[in-house]
């Protein structure tokens, strides 16, 4: 997972797209799907972050969510590789 510089704008559409793809890849795993759904709800109606602190928060939450997905998937006996999900710009 690649860390994006803080000065680049956050692409919420790309973030939602990546989360949706990841949720589809793990649709059989209720824990992962629930985790991704909770984060998608947090960003569903955002058109843009409020300020720089909000951008940093969203980026860190996105990264934490991806780490949690990987951790859950690695514990699952029938884990499918999630593929490379990169940080949105």
PDB file of N, CA, C and O in Angstrom, chain B, residues numbered from 101:
ATOM      1  N   UNK B 101       0.841  -1.166   0.000  1.00  0.00           N
ATOM      2  CA  UNK B 101       0.000   0.000   0.000  1.00  0.00           C
ATOM      3  C   UNK B 101       0.894   1.239   0.000  1.00  0.00           C
ATOM      4  O   UNK B 101       1.812   1.363   0.811  1.00  0.00           O
ATOM      5  N   UNK B 102       0.616   2.113  -0.888  1.00  0.00           N
ATOM      6  CA  UNK B 102       1.445   3.288  -1.096  1.00  0.00           C
ATOM      7  C   UNK B 102       0.911   4.478  -0.310  1.00  0.00           C
ATOM      8  O   UNK B 102      -0.287   4.756  -0.347  1.00  0.00           O
ATOM      9  N   UNK B 103       1.780   5.176   0.393  1.00  0.00           N
ATOM     10  CA  UNK B 103       1.400   6.381   1.160  1.00  0.00           C
ATOM     11  C   UNK B 103       1.392   7.572   0.228  1.00  0.00           C
ATOM     12  O   UNK B 103       2.394   7.852  -0.430  1.00  0.00           O
ATOM     13  N   UNK B 104       0.272   8.277   0.164  1.00  0.00           N
ATOM     14  CA  UNK B 104       0.149   9.460  -0.675  1.00  0.00           C
ATOM     15  C   UNK B 104       0.576  10.685   0.121  1.00  0.00           C
ATOM     16  O   UNK B 104       0.298  10.773   1.317  1.00  0.00           O
ATOM     17  N   UNK B 105       1.242  11.622  -0.521  1.00  0.00           N
ATOM     18  CA  UNK B 105       1.604  12.865   0.165  1.00  0.00           C
ATOM     19  C   UNK B 105       0.362  13.602   0.644  1.00  0.00           C
ATOM     20  O   UNK B 105      -0.682  13.569  -0.007  1.00  0.00           O
ATOM     21  N   UNK B 106       0.486  14.269   1.790  1.00  0.00           N
ATOM     22  CA  UNK B 106      -0.651  14.971   2.374  1.00  0.00           C
ATOM     23  C   UNK B 106      -1.123  16.153   1.548  1.00  0.00           C
ATOM     24  O   UNK B 106      -2.274  16.572   1.673  1.00  0.00           O
ATOM     25  N   UNK B 107      -0.256  16.698   0.706  1.00  0.00           N
ATOM     26  CA  UNK B 107      -0.646  17.872  -0.056  1.00  0.00           C
ATOM     27  C   UNK B 107      -1.477  17.543  -1.290  1.00  0.00           C
ATOM     28  O   UNK B 107      -2.072  18.444  -1.880  1.00  0.00           O
ATOM     29  N   UNK B 108      -1.533  16.268  -1.696  1.00  0.00           N
ATOM     30  CA  UNK B 108      -2.350  15.880  -2.850  1.00  0.00           C
ATOM     31  C   UNK B 108      -3.812  15.798  -2.431  1.00  0.00           C
ATOM     32  O   UNK B 108      -4.120  15.387  -1.312  1.00  0.00           O
ATOM     33  N   UNK B 109      -4.714  16.192  -3.331  1.00  0.00           N
ATOM     34  CA  UNK B 109      -6.138  16.122  -2.990  1.00  0.00           C
ATOM     35  C   UNK B 109      -6.587  14.671  -2.820  1.00  0.00           C
ATOM     36  O   UNK B 109      -6.045  13.760  -3.447  1.00  0.00           O
ATOM     37  N   UNK B 110      -7.561  14.481  -1.984  1.00  0.00           N
ATOM     38  CA  UNK B 110      -8.100  13.157  -1.725  1.00  0.00           C
ATOM     39  C   UNK B 110      -9.207  12.869  -2.726  1.00  0.00           C
ATOM     40  O   UNK B 110     -10.147  13.654  -2.849  1.00  0.00           O
ATOM     41  N   UNK B 111      -9.111  11.771  -3.432  1.00  0.00           N
ATOM     42  CA  UNK B 111     -10.104  11.387  -4.425  1.00  0.00           C
ATOM     43  C   UNK B 111     -11.109  10.438  -3.765  1.00  0.00           C
ATOM     44  O   UNK B 111     -10.890   9.228  -3.707  1.00  0.00           O
ATOM     45  N   UNK B 112     -12.200  10.999  -3.275  1.00  0.00           N
ATOM     46  CA  UNK B 112     -13.205  10.201  -2.575  1.00  0.00           C
ATOM     47  C   UNK B 112     -13.919   9.220  -3.493  1.00  0.00           C
ATOM     48  O   UNK B 112     -14.306   8.135  -3.057  1.00  0.00           O
ATOM     49  N   UNK B 113     -14.097   9.580  -4.740  1.00  0.00           N
ATOM     50  CA  UNK B 113     -14.734   8.669  -5.691  1.00  0.00           C
ATOM     51  C   UNK B 113     -13.877   7.422  -5.869  1.00  0.00           C
ATOM     52  O   UNK B 113     -14.390   6.303  -5.865  1.00  0.00           O
ATOM     53  N   UNK B 114     -12.569   7.620  -6.023  1.00  0.00           N
ATOM     54  CA  UNK B 114     -11.652   6.488  -6.170  1.00  0.00           C
ATOM     55  C   UNK B 114     -11.609   5.653  -4.889  1.00  0.00           C
ATOM     56  O   UNK B 114     -11.557   4.424  -4.948  1.00  0.00           O
ATOM     57  N   UNK B 115     -11.632   6.313  -3.745  1.00  0.00           N
ATOM     58  CA  UNK B 115     -11.632   5.595  -2.470  1.00  0.00           C
ATOM     59  C   UNK B 115     -12.882   4.714  -2.371  1.00  0.00           C
ATOM     60  O   UNK B 115     -12.789   3.544  -2.001  1.00  0.00           O
ATOM     61  N   UNK B 116     -14.044   5.274  -2.701  1.00  0.00           N
ATOM     62  CA  UNK B 116     -15.291   4.488  -2.656  1.00  0.00           C
ATOM     63  C   UNK B 116     -15.249   3.347  -3.652  1.00  0.00           C
ATOM     64  O   UNK B 116     -15.714   2.246  -3.353  1.00  0.00           O
ATOM     65  N   UNK B 117     -14.696   3.595  -4.838  1.00  0.00           N
ATOM     66  CA  UNK B 117     -14.593   2.545  -5.850  1.00  0.00           C
ATOM     67  C   UNK B 117     -13.736   1.384  -5.343  1.00  0.00           C
ATOM     68  O   UNK B 117     -14.114   0.220  -5.476  1.00  0.00           O
ATOM     69  N   UNK B 118     -12.591   1.708  -4.767  1.00  0.00           N
ATOM     70  CA  UNK B 118     -11.695   0.666  -4.271  1.00  0.00           C
ATOM     71  C   UNK B 118     -12.330  -0.126  -3.124  1.00  0.00           C
ATOM     72  O   UNK B 118     -12.188  -1.347  -3.055  1.00  0.00           O
ATOM     73  N   UNK B 119     -13.023   0.567  -2.236  1.00  0.00           N
ATOM     74  CA  UNK B 119     -13.693  -0.118  -1.126  1.00  0.00           C
ATOM     75  C   UNK B 119     -14.796  -1.038  -1.643  1.00  0.00           C
ATOM     76  O   UNK B 119     -14.984  -2.139  -1.126  1.00  0.00           O
ATOM     77  N   UNK B 120     -15.521  -0.589  -2.659  1.00  0.00           N
ATOM     78  CA  UNK B 120     -16.597  -1.400  -3.232  1.00  0.00           C
ATOM     79  C   UNK B 120     -16.041  -2.646  -3.914  1.00  0.00           C
ATOM     80  O   UNK B 120     -16.601  -3.734  -3.780  1.00  0.00           O
ATOM     81  N   UNK B 121     -14.938  -2.486  -4.645  1.00  0.00           N
ATOM     82  CA  UNK B 121     -14.290  -3.633  -5.294  1.00  0.00           C
ATOM     83  C   UNK B 121     -13.817  -4.627  -4.236  1.00  0.00           C
ATOM     84  O   UNK B 121     -14.019  -5.834  -4.371  1.00  0.00           O
ATOM     85  N   UNK B 122     -13.194  -4.118  -3.197  1.00  0.00           N
ATOM     86  CA  UNK B 122     -12.693  -4.974  -2.122  1.00  0.00           C
ATOM     87  C   UNK B 122     -13.840  -5.706  -1.431  1.00  0.00           C
ATOM     88  O   UNK B 122     -13.723  -6.888  -1.106  1.00  0.00           O
ATOM     89  N   UNK B 123     -14.953  -4.998  -1.206  1.00  0.00           N
ATOM     90  CA  UNK B 123     -16.122  -5.622  -0.593  1.00  0.00           C
ATOM     91  C   UNK B 123     -16.663  -6.742  -1.486  1.00  0.00           C
ATOM     92  O   UNK B 123     -17.072  -7.788  -0.982  1.00  0.00           O
ATOM     93  N   UNK B 124     -16.669  -6.536  -2.786  1.00  0.00           N
ATOM     94  CA  UNK B 124     -17.124  -7.572  -3.714  1.00  0.00           C
ATOM     95  C   UNK B 124     -16.216  -8.794  -3.673  1.00  0.00           C
ATOM     96  O   UNK B 124     -16.689  -9.929  -3.740  1.00  0.00           O
ATOM     97  N   UNK B 125     -14.913  -8.560  -3.562  1.00  0.00           N
ATOM     98  CA  UNK B 125     -13.952  -9.664  -3.507  1.00  0.00           C
ATOM     99  C   UNK B 125     -14.131 -10.501  -2.244  1.00  0.00           C
ATOM    100  O   UNK B 125     -13.824 -11.694  -2.243  1.00  0.00           O
ATOM    101  N   UNK B 126     -14.625  -9.887  -1.170  1.00  0.00           N
ATOM    102  CA  UNK B 126     -14.771 -10.577   0.111  1.00  0.00           C
ATOM    103  C   UNK B 126     -16.235 -10.701   0.516  1.00  0.00           C
ATOM    104  O   UNK B 126     -16.552 -10.729   1.705  1.00  0.00           O
ATOM    105  N   UNK B 127     -17.118 -10.775  -0.459  1.00  0.00           N
ATOM    106  CA  UNK B 127     -18.547 -10.790  -0.150  1.00  0.00           C
ATOM    107  C   UNK B 127     -18.969 -11.994   0.691  1.00  0.00           C
ATOM    108  O   UNK B 127     -19.986 -11.931   1.381  1.00  0.00           O
ATOM    109  N   UNK B 128     -18.212 -13.081   0.647  1.00  0.00           N
ATOM    110  CA  UNK B 128     -18.548 -14.266   1.435  1.00  0.00           C
ATOM    111  C   UNK B 128     -18.139 -14.127   2.898  1.00  0.00           C
ATOM    112  O   UNK B 128     -18.555 -14.929   3.734  1.00  0.00           O
ATOM    113  N   UNK B 129     -17.340 -13.132   3.213  1.00  0.00           N
ATOM    114  CA  UNK B 129     -16.846 -12.938   4.575  1.00  0.00           C
ATOM    115  C   UNK B 129     -17.605 -11.779   5.221  1.00  0.00           C
ATOM    116  O   UNK B 129     -17.345 -10.613   4.922  1.00  0.00           O
ATOM    117  N   UNK B 130     -18.541 -12.107   6.105  1.00  0.00           N
ATOM    118  CA  UNK B 130     -19.396 -11.098   6.723  1.00  0.00           C
ATOM    119  C   UNK B 130     -18.606 -10.082   7.539  1.00  0.00           C
ATOM    120  O   UNK B 130     -18.966  -8.905   7.563  1.00  0.00           O
ATOM    121  N   UNK B 131     -17.550 -10.505   8.199  1.00  0.00           N
ATOM    122  CA  UNK B 131     -16.729  -9.592   8.989  1.00  0.00           C
ATOM    123  C   UNK B 131     -16.084  -8.514   8.133  1.00  0.00           C
ATOM    124  O   UNK B 131     -16.097  -7.336   8.488  1.00  0.00           O
ATOM    125  N   UNK B 132     -15.521  -8.925   7.004  1.00  0.00           N
ATOM    126  CA  UNK B 132     -14.888  -7.969   6.102  1.00  0.00           C
ATOM    127  C   UNK B 132     -15.931  -7.072   5.455  1.00  0.00           C
ATOM    128  O   UNK B 132     -15.751  -5.856   5.383  1.00  0.00           O
ATOM    129  N   UNK B 133     -17.020  -7.667   4.986  1.00  0.00           N
ATOM    130  CA  UNK B 133     -18.070  -6.871   4.346  1.00  0.00           C
ATOM    131  C   UNK B 133     -18.631  -5.829   5.315  1.00  0.00           C
ATOM    132  O   UNK B 133     -18.876  -4.691   4.916  1.00  0.00           O
ATOM    133  N   UNK B 134     -18.836  -6.197   6.570  1.00  0.00           N
ATOM    134  CA  UNK B 134     -19.340  -5.253   7.572  1.00  0.00           C
ATOM    135  C   UNK B 134     -18.352  -4.125   7.825  1.00  0.00           C
ATOM    136  O   UNK B 134     -18.745  -2.961   7.906  1.00  0.00           O
ATOM    137  N   UNK B 135     -17.081  -4.458   7.949  1.00  0.00           N
ATOM    138  CA  UNK B 135     -16.039  -3.461   8.161  1.00  0.00           C
ATOM    139  C   UNK B 135     -16.011  -2.454   7.013  1.00  0.00           C
ATOM    140  O   UNK B 135     -15.965  -1.244   7.237  1.00  0.00           O
ATOM    141  N   UNK B 136     -16.037  -2.960   5.797  1.00  0.00           N
ATOM    142  CA  UNK B 136     -16.011  -2.079   4.632  1.00  0.00           C
ATOM    143  C   UNK B 136     -17.287  -1.255   4.525  1.00  0.00           C
ATOM    144  O   UNK B 136     -17.237  -0.082   4.156  1.00  0.00           O
ATOM    145  N   UNK B 137     -18.415  -1.848   4.840  1.00  0.00           N
ATOM    146  CA  UNK B 137     -19.682  -1.110   4.813  1.00  0.00           C
ATOM    147  C   UNK B 137     -19.671   0.042   5.810  1.00  0.00           C
ATOM    148  O   UNK B 137     -20.144   1.136   5.503  1.00  0.00           O
ATOM    149  N   UNK B 138     -19.135  -0.199   6.997  1.00  0.00           N
ATOM    150  CA  UNK B 138     -19.081   0.874   8.008  1.00  0.00           C
ATOM    151  C   UNK B 138     -18.250   2.058   7.512  1.00  0.00           C
ATOM    152  O   UNK B 138     -18.632   3.213   7.702  1.00  0.00           O
ATOM    153  N   UNK B 139     -17.114   1.766   6.877  1.00  0.00           N
ATOM    154  CA  UNK B 139     -16.292   2.857   6.370  1.00  0.00           C
ATOM    155  C   UNK B 139     -16.960   3.542   5.180  1.00  0.00           C
ATOM    156  O   UNK B 139     -16.888   4.763   5.046  1.00  0.00           O
ATOM    157  N   UNK B 140     -17.605   2.765   4.322  1.00  0.00           N
ATOM    158  CA  UNK B 140     -18.317   3.363   3.196  1.00  0.00           C
ATOM    159  C   UNK B 140     -19.420   4.302   3.664  1.00  0.00           C
ATOM    160  O   UNK B 140     -19.658   5.336   3.040  1.00  0.00           O
ATOM    161  N   UNK B 141     -20.090   3.955   4.748  1.00  0.00           N
ATOM    162  CA  UNK B 141     -21.136   4.832   5.293  1.00  0.00           C
ATOM    163  C   UNK B 141     -20.520   6.150   5.756  1.00  0.00           C
ATOM    164  O   UNK B 141     -21.121   7.209   5.575  1.00  0.00           O
ATOM    165  N   UNK B 142     -19.326   6.097   6.352  1.00  0.00           N
ATOM    166  CA  UNK B 142     -18.666   7.312   6.834  1.00  0.00           C
ATOM    167  C   UNK B 142     -18.381   8.291   5.696  1.00  0.00           C
ATOM    168  O   UNK B 142     -18.427   9.506   5.890  1.00  0.00           O
ATOM    169  N   UNK B 143     -18.085   7.759   4.506  1.00  0.00           N
ATOM    170  CA  UNK B 143     -17.683   8.631   3.402  1.00  0.00           C
ATOM    171  C   UNK B 143     -18.735   8.737   2.292  1.00  0.00           C
ATOM    172  O   UNK B 143     -18.503   9.412   1.289  1.00  0.00           O
ATOM    173  N   UNK B 144     -19.864   8.092   2.456  1.00  0.00           N
ATOM    174  CA  UNK B 144     -20.859   7.998   1.389  1.00  0.00           C
ATOM    175  C   UNK B 144     -21.336   9.343   0.865  1.00  0.00           C
ATOM    176  O   UNK B 144     -21.470   9.517  -0.347  1.00  0.00           O
ATOM    177  N   UNK B 145     -21.592  10.286   1.741  1.00  0.00           N
ATOM    178  CA  UNK B 145     -22.195  11.539   1.311  1.00  0.00           C
ATOM    179  C   UNK B 145     -21.213  12.706   1.286  1.00  0.00           C
ATOM    180  O   UNK B 145     -21.614  13.857   1.116  1.00  0.00           O
ATOM    181  N   UNK B 146     -19.934  12.408   1.454  1.00  0.00           N
ATOM    182  CA  UNK B 146     -18.926  13.476   1.391  1.00  0.00           C
ATOM    183  C   UNK B 146     -18.672  13.850  -0.061  1.00  0.00           C
ATOM    184  O   UNK B 146     -18.477  12.981  -0.911  1.00  0.00           O
ATOM    185  N   UNK B 147     -18.678  15.143  -0.340  1.00  0.00           N
ATOM    186  CA  UNK B 147     -18.265  15.586  -1.670  1.00  0.00           C
ATOM    187  C   UNK B 147     -16.794  15.976  -1.640  1.00  0.00           C
ATOM    188  O   UNK B 147     -16.094  15.881  -2.648  1.00  0.00           O
ATOM    189  N   UNK B 148     -16.337  16.413  -0.479  1.00  0.00           N
ATOM    190  CA  UNK B 148     -14.923  16.706  -0.266  1.00  0.00           C
ATOM    191  C   UNK B 148     -14.668  16.812   1.234  1.00  0.00           C
ATOM    192  O   UNK B 148     -15.580  17.112   2.005  1.00  0.00           O
ATOM    193  N   UNK B 149     -13.433  16.567   1.640  1.00  0.00           N
ATOM    194  CA  UNK B 149     -13.101  16.703   3.063  1.00  0.00           C
ATOM    195  C   UNK B 149     -13.227  18.157   3.518  1.00  0.00           C
ATOM    196  O   UNK B 149     -13.077  19.083   2.720  1.00  0.00           O
ATOM    197  N   UNK B 150     -13.505  18.345   4.807  1.00  0.00           N
ATOM    198  CA  UNK B 150     -13.690  19.686   5.368  1.00  0.00           C
ATOM    199  C   UNK B 150     -12.410  20.505   5.376  1.00  0.00           C
ATOM    200  O   UNK B 150     -12.420  21.695   5.062  1.00  0.00           O
ATOM    201  N   UNK B 151     -11.295  19.852   5.743  1.00  0.00           N
ATOM    202  CA  UNK B 151     -10.018  20.552   5.865  1.00  0.00           C
ATOM    203  C   UNK B 151      -8.884  19.539   5.806  1.00  0.00           C
ATOM    204  O   UNK B 151      -9.118  18.348   5.605  1.00  0.00           O
ATOM    205  N   UNK B 152      -7.674  20.007   5.979  1.00  0.00           N
ATOM    206  CA  UNK B 152      -6.491  19.143   5.897  1.00  0.00           C
ATOM    207  C   UNK B 152      -6.528  18.044   6.961  1.00  0.00           C
ATOM    208  O   UNK B 152      -6.171  16.897   6.689  1.00  0.00           O
ATOM    209  N   UNK B 153      -6.957  18.396   8.158  1.00  0.00           N
ATOM    210  CA  UNK B 153      -7.044  17.395   9.230  1.00  0.00           C
ATOM    211  C   UNK B 153      -8.032  16.291   8.860  1.00  0.00           C
ATOM    212  O   UNK B 153      -7.799  15.120   9.160  1.00  0.00           O
ATOM    213  N   UNK B 154      -9.122  16.659   8.215  1.00  0.00           N
ATOM    214  CA  UNK B 154     -10.118  15.672   7.794  1.00  0.00           C
ATOM    215  C   UNK B 154      -9.536  14.755   6.712  1.00  0.00           C
ATOM    216  O   UNK B 154      -9.802  13.553   6.712  1.00  0.00           O
ATOM    217  N   UNK B 155      -8.751  15.309   5.801  1.00  0.00           N
ATOM    218  CA  UNK B 155      -8.080  14.508   4.771  1.00  0.00           C
ATOM    219  C   UNK B 155      -7.163  13.492   5.433  1.00  0.00           C
ATOM    220  O   UNK B 155      -7.184  12.313   5.080  1.00  0.00           O
ATOM    221  N   UNK B 156      -6.353  13.942   6.394  1.00  0.00           N
ATOM    222  CA  UNK B 156      -5.436  13.039   7.087  1.00  0.00           C
ATOM    223  C   UNK B 156      -6.191  11.944   7.827  1.00  0.00           C
ATOM    224  O   UNK B 156      -5.779  10.784   7.821  1.00  0.00           O
ATOM    225  N   UNK B 157      -7.297  12.317   8.466  1.00  0.00           N
ATOM    226  CA  UNK B 157      -8.113  11.337   9.181  1.00  0.00           C
ATOM    227  C   UNK B 157      -8.660  10.286   8.210  1.00  0.00           C
ATOM    228  O   UNK B 157      -8.579   9.088   8.480  1.00  0.00           O
ATOM    229  N   UNK B 158      -9.215  10.735   7.081  1.00  0.00           N
ATOM    230  CA  UNK B 158      -9.779   9.797   6.113  1.00  0.00           C
ATOM    231  C   UNK B 158      -8.717   8.874   5.537  1.00  0.00           C
ATOM    232  O   UNK B 158      -8.958   7.680   5.360  1.00  0.00           O
ATOM    233  N   UNK B 159      -7.551   9.419   5.245  1.00  0.00           N
ATOM    234  CA  UNK B 159      -6.460   8.576   4.734  1.00  0.00           C
ATOM    235  C   UNK B 159      -6.032   7.535   5.759  1.00  0.00           C
ATOM    236  O   UNK B 159      -5.814   6.373   5.418  1.00  0.00           O
ATOM    237  N   UNK B 160      -5.912   7.955   7.017  1.00  0.00           N
ATOM    238  CA  UNK B 160      -5.479   6.995   8.043  1.00  0.00           C
ATOM    239  C   UNK B 160      -6.563   5.946   8.302  1.00  0.00           C
ATOM    240  O   UNK B 160      -6.249   4.776   8.525  1.00  0.00           O
ATOM    241  N   UNK B 161      -7.819   6.349   8.274  1.00  0.00           N
ATOM    242  CA  UNK B 161      -8.914   5.384   8.446  1.00  0.00           C
ATOM    243  C   UNK B 161      -8.957   4.404   7.278  1.00  0.00           C
ATOM    244  O   UNK B 161      -9.204   3.215   7.477  1.00  0.00           O
ATOM    245  N   UNK B 162      -8.722   4.892   6.073  1.00  0.00           N
ATOM    246  CA  UNK B 162      -8.680   4.027   4.897  1.00  0.00           C
ATOM    247  C   UNK B 162      -7.565   3.000   5.050  1.00  0.00           C
ATOM    248  O   UNK B 162      -7.779   1.809   4.821  1.00  0.00           O
ATOM    249  N   UNK B 163      -6.381   3.454   5.434  1.00  0.00           N
ATOM    250  CA  UNK B 163      -5.242   2.552   5.614  1.00  0.00           C
ATOM    251  C   UNK B 163      -5.513   1.538   6.719  1.00  0.00           C
ATOM    252  O   UNK B 163      -5.212   0.355   6.560  1.00  0.00           O
ATOM    253  N   UNK B 164      -6.082   1.990   7.840  1.00  0.00           N
ATOM    254  CA  UNK B 164      -6.414   1.077   8.950  1.00  0.00           C
ATOM    255  C   UNK B 164      -7.454   0.054   8.513  1.00  0.00           C
ATOM    256  O   UNK B 164      -7.367  -1.120   8.873  1.00  0.00           O
ATOM    257  N   UNK B 165      -8.423   0.493   7.748  1.00  0.00           N
ATOM    258  CA  UNK B 165      -9.460  -0.427   7.268  1.00  0.00           C
ATOM    259  C   UNK B 165      -8.846  -1.499   6.383  1.00  0.00           C
ATOM    260  O   UNK B 165      -9.183  -2.676   6.512  1.00  0.00           O
ATOM    261  N   UNK B 166      -7.950  -1.106   5.488  1.00  0.00           N
ATOM    262  CA  UNK B 166      -7.290  -2.085   4.616  1.00  0.00           C
ATOM    263  C   UNK B 166      -6.442  -3.062   5.420  1.00  0.00           C
ATOM    264  O   UNK B 166      -6.394  -4.251   5.102  1.00  0.00           O
ATOM    265  N   UNK B 167      -5.773  -2.569   6.461  1.00  0.00           N
ATOM    266  CA  UNK B 167      -4.983  -3.454   7.315  1.00  0.00           C
ATOM    267  C   UNK B 167      -5.876  -4.454   8.042  1.00  0.00           C
ATOM    268  O   UNK B 167      -5.530  -5.629   8.161  1.00  0.00           O
ATOM    269  N   UNK B 168      -7.016  -3.992   8.523  1.00  0.00           N
ATOM    270  CA  UNK B 168      -7.958  -4.878   9.201  1.00  0.00           C
ATOM    271  C   UNK B 168      -8.497  -5.933   8.243  1.00  0.00           C
ATOM    272  O   UNK B 168      -8.646  -7.098   8.613  1.00  0.00           O
ATOM    273  N   UNK B 169      -8.789  -5.525   7.014  1.00  0.00           N
ATOM    274  CA  UNK B 169      -9.271  -6.481   6.005  1.00  0.00           C
ATOM    275  C   UNK B 169      -8.218  -7.559   5.778  1.00  0.00           C
ATOM    276  O   UNK B 169      -8.538  -8.747   5.761  1.00  0.00           O
ATOM    277  N   UNK B 170      -6.975  -7.152   5.605  1.00  0.00           N
ATOM    278  CA  UNK B 170      -5.895  -8.120   5.389  1.00  0.00           C
ATOM    279  C   UNK B 170      -5.756  -9.061   6.583  1.00  0.00           C
ATOM    280  O   UNK B 170      -5.559 -10.263   6.405  1.00  0.00           O
ATOM    281  N   UNK B 171      -5.858  -8.522   7.796  1.00  0.00           N
ATOM    282  CA  UNK B 171      -5.732  -9.349   8.998  1.00  0.00           C
ATOM    283  C   UNK B 171      -6.870 -10.368   9.072  1.00  0.00           C
ATOM    284  O   UNK B 171      -6.636 -11.541   9.364  1.00  0.00           O
ATOM    285  N   UNK B 172      -8.089  -9.928   8.810  1.00  0.00           N
ATOM    286  CA  UNK B 172      -9.239 -10.843   8.842  1.00  0.00           C
ATOM    287  C   UNK B 172      -9.104 -11.884   7.746  1.00  0.00           C
ATOM    288  O   UNK B 172      -9.343 -13.068   7.980  1.00  0.00           O
ATOM    289  N   UNK B 173      -8.724 -11.451   6.551  1.00  0.00           N
ATOM    290  CA  UNK B 173      -8.598 -12.375   5.420  1.00  0.00           C
ATOM    291  C   UNK B 173      -7.509 -13.414   5.660  1.00  0.00           C
ATOM    292  O   UNK B 173      -7.648 -14.565   5.246  1.00  0.00           O
ATOM    293  N   UNK B 174      -6.426 -13.016   6.326  1.00  0.00           N
ATOM    294  CA  UNK B 174      -5.335 -13.968   6.572  1.00  0.00           C
ATOM    295  C   UNK B 174      -5.717 -15.022   7.610  1.00  0.00           C
ATOM    296  O   UNK B 174      -5.158 -16.119   7.619  1.00  0.00           O
ATOM    297  N   UNK B 175      -6.672 -14.690   8.487  1.00  0.00           N
ATOM    298  CA  UNK B 175      -7.133 -15.664   9.485  1.00  0.00           C
ATOM    299  C   UNK B 175      -8.190 -16.605   8.913  1.00  0.00           C
ATOM    300  O   UNK B 175      -8.430 -17.677   9.468  1.00  0.00           O
ATOM    301  N   UNK B 176      -8.812 -16.219   7.828  1.00  0.00           N
ATOM    302  CA  UNK B 176      -9.880 -17.004   7.225  1.00  0.00           C
ATOM    303  C   UNK B 176      -9.298 -18.225   6.526  1.00  0.00           C
ATOM    304  O   UNK B 176      -8.326 -18.096   5.783  1.00  0.00           O
ATOM    305  N   UNK B 177      -9.871 -19.414   6.746  1.00  0.00           N
ATOM    306  CA  UNK B 177      -9.322 -20.627   6.139  1.00  0.00           C
ATOM    307  C   UNK B 177      -9.421 -20.636   4.614  1.00  0.00           C
ATOM    308  O   UNK B 177      -8.583 -21.245   3.949  1.00  0.00           O
ATOM    309  N   UNK B 178     -10.428 -19.971   4.052  1.00  0.00           N
ATOM    310  CA  UNK B 178     -10.578 -19.957   2.601  1.00  0.00           C
ATOM    311  C   UNK B 178     -10.326 -18.551   2.059  1.00  0.00           C
ATOM    312  O   UNK B 178     -11.060 -18.058   1.202  1.00  0.00           O
ATOM    313  N   UNK B 179      -9.288 -17.928   2.570  1.00  0.00           N
ATOM    314  CA  UNK B 179      -9.000 -16.532   2.188  1.00  0.00           C
ATOM    315  C   UNK B 179      -8.551 -16.453   0.741  1.00  0.00           C
ATOM    316  O   UNK B 179      -7.660 -17.179   0.299  1.00  0.00           O
ATOM    317  N   UNK B 180      -9.194 -15.551   0.019  1.00  0.00           N
ATOM    318  CA  UNK B 180      -8.783 -15.248  -1.342  1.00  0.00           C
ATOM    319  C   UNK B 180      -7.893 -14.015  -1.267  1.00  0.00           C
ATOM    320  O   UNK B 180      -8.144 -13.126  -0.453  1.00  0.00           O
ATOM    321  N   UNK B 181      -6.858 -13.944  -2.099  1.00  0.00           N
ATOM    322  CA  UNK B 181      -6.043 -12.723  -2.082  1.00  0.00           C
ATOM    323  C   UNK B 181      -6.884 -11.530  -2.504  1.00  0.00           C
ATOM    324  O   UNK B 181      -7.658 -11.612  -3.457  1.00  0.00           O
ATOM    325  N   UNK B 182      -6.730 -10.420  -1.789  1.00  0.00           N
ATOM    326  CA  UNK B 182      -7.558  -9.256  -2.056  1.00  0.00           C
ATOM    327  C   UNK B 182      -7.047  -8.435  -3.217  1.00  0.00           C
ATOM    328  O   UNK B 182      -7.743  -7.530  -3.677  1.00  0.00           O
ATOM    329  N   UNK B 183      -5.869  -8.719  -3.699  1.00  0.00           N
ATOM    330  CA  UNK B 183      -5.299  -7.920  -4.776  1.00  0.00           C
ATOM    331  C   UNK B 183      -4.711  -6.644  -4.232  1.00  0.00           C
ATOM    332  O   UNK B 183      -4.880  -6.317  -3.057  1.00  0.00           O
ATOM    333  N   UNK B 184      -4.041  -5.948  -5.064  1.00  0.00           N
ATOM    334  CA  UNK B 184      -3.404  -4.696  -4.617  1.00  0.00           C
ATOM    335  C   UNK B 184      -4.399  -3.568  -4.646  1.00  0.00           C
ATOM    336  O   UNK B 184      -4.948  -3.230  -5.695  1.00  0.00           O
ATOM    337  N   UNK B 185      -4.625  -2.996  -3.505  1.00  0.00           N
ATOM    338  CA  UNK B 185      -5.452  -1.799  -3.402  1.00  0.00           C
ATOM    339  C   UNK B 185      -4.529  -0.682  -3.033  1.00  0.00           C
ATOM    340  O   UNK B 185      -3.836  -0.742  -2.017  1.00  0.00           O
ATOM    341  N   UNK B 186      -4.514   0.347  -3.858  1.00  0.00           N
ATOM    342  CA  UNK B 186      -3.602   1.455  -3.591  1.00  0.00           C
ATOM    343  C   UNK B 186      -4.331   2.600  -2.947  1.00  0.00           C
ATOM    344  O   UNK B 186      -5.552   2.717  -3.053  1.00  0.00           O
ATOM    345  N   UNK B 187      -3.583   3.443  -2.280  1.00  0.00           N
ATOM    346  CA  UNK B 187      -4.152   4.627  -1.653  1.00  0.00           C
ATOM    347  C   UNK B 187      -4.708   5.533  -2.734  1.00  0.00           C
ATOM    348  O   UNK B 187      -4.023   5.785  -3.725  1.00  0.00           O
ATOM    349  N   UNK B 188      -5.942   6.039  -2.577  1.00  0.00           N
ATOM    350  CA  UNK B 188      -6.469   6.983  -3.555  1.00  0.00           C
ATOM    351  C   UNK B 188      -5.760   8.314  -3.429  1.00  0.00           C
ATOM    352  O   UNK B 188      -5.263   8.680  -2.364  1.00  0.00           O
ATOM    353  N   UNK B 189      -5.725   9.020  -4.530  1.00  0.00           N
ATOM    354  CA  UNK B 189      -5.073  10.336  -4.534  1.00  0.00           C
ATOM    355  C   UNK B 189      -5.926  11.359  -3.854  1.00  0.00           C
ATOM    356  O   UNK B 189      -5.539  12.524  -3.762  1.00  0.00           O
TER     357      UNK B 189
END
